[in-house]
């Protein structure tokens, strides 16, 4: 029998299936972590998509920028 995992942040117990897919925090703490992270997906010219977390980097990707 497997033990019931406990959240590393709040100490509450959460579903074993969540641990099996690689999460070490409960759903509520996971939602809070996700809300704190801000990013956008930007297409690169003649290439793939990239995850941008820095606004300055996003501005550098625009070839028609004026500043």
Buried (B, 14 or more C-beta within 10 A) or exposed (E): EEEEBBBEBEEEEBEEEBBEEEBBBBEEBBEEEEEEEEEEEEEEEEEEEEEBEEEEEBEEEEEEEEE
